[in-house]
C-alpha cells in the first residue's frame, strides 16, 4: 500500500495574509506618529547619545527644574537634573560634595556659598536670570478687613492685588490687633518658613528689620542686637514656622491655618495660570499683598564644576528656558545677547491672569549692610544652631 501524501497550499505573501494589515497598519501608524513627535521636539536621537545627569540642591526654585517642559528642553541638550530640595540657608550651610550646582533663592545665601568656596577655581557664580518679589499671600476676606483698617488698598481695576502699608501692619501686630471676622478672632500675624533655614523667612526678617530701623539697613552689631530684640516677638507670635508656606497657602484649609503667608510672587502667578488653564477662571479668593517697601529676591545659580557650568550657561542664554521661566511666573532679567524674551505682563495677559503692575515705585527695602550682620540677625532672632 502506497503512503498518502498531503499537498499543502502555498502560504500567501505577508501583505496578503488574513488580518495582517489590520494589525500592522495601526502599529506602523503609531510608530510614525511617535517618530514625528521625537523629531519635532528634537529628542529622536537621545537614546543614542550620552546623557549627563546633574545633581543640584535648591529651595523654591525646584519648581523650575521639576517642570516637565523644562526637563524636555534640557533633554534636547542631553542633560537631566536631579533636585535635592531644602531651605536656601540649608543649601548654604550643608555639604556640597557630590553636587554639580546649587541654586539658593536669594543673594545672601548665594554669598555664603561663595565665601565657603573661595579659592576653588571650579566654582562659578552665574549672572542673575530669574527674579521674584517677596509678597504676602492672603485671602480676600482678610485683605478686605485690612483695607477697612487702612492697612491695605486694593489696586484700581484689579481684583487680585493689594498695596500693603507694611509699617502699619507691623504696628497692628505690635498692638496685638485681632481679626474681627466671624470665623477668626486670633491676633494678626504673618506666617513664614524658618528664618534659620530658608531665604524667604530670612528676607521677611530683613524687611521687618528695615522698618524697625527707621527705613535704613542695620549697619552695626549694636543696631542688629537692638532690632533683633524688637522684632523677635513678631516672628514668634506666629507660632512654629511653616515647613512649606506654598503648600499651606494653597491647601483647602490654608485660610484657617495661616491667614497671611510669605511667598514669592512666581508661586502665586504660576498657580493662577494653571487654575485659568484648567477651569477657565482665576481663583479670586486668594489675593496678594505687595508691601509698599518692596523686596526683590534674586536667585543665584552657582556651578561647582564644568558640568554644572554648562547648565548655568544654558540658563543664561537658552531662549526656550527663558520663555518657560516667564510662563512659570518669574520675572526674567533682560539680556542683550538673548533678545525677544517675552515679558511677564505679556505672558500673564496671554494666560488670562491680571497683571500685577508695580504701583509702589522704586522704594525697596535694603537687607543688612553685610552678610555677617545679616547672619547675626538671623541667629539672634531664630536662635539658630551655628
Buried (B, 14 or more C-beta within 10 A) or exposed (E): EEEEEEEEEEEEEEEEEEEEEEEEEEEEEEEEEEEEEBEEEEBBEBEEEEEBEBBBBBBBBBBBBEBEEBEBBBBEBBBEBEBBBBBBBBBBBBEBEEBBBBBBBBBBBBBBBBEEBEEEEEBBBBEBBBBBBBBBBBBBBBBBBBBEBEBBBBBEEBEBBBBBBBBBBBEBBEEEBEBEEEEBEEBBBBBBBBBBBBBBBBBBBBBBBBBBBEEEBBBEEEBBBBBBEBBBEBBBBBEEBBEBBBEBBBEEEBBEEBBBBBBBBBBBBBBBBBBBEEEEEBBEEBBBBBBBBBBBBBBBBBBBBEBBBBBBBBBBBBBBBBBBBBBBBBBBBEBEEBEEBBEBEEBBEEBBBBBBEEEBEEEEBBBBBBBEBBBBBBBBBBEBEE
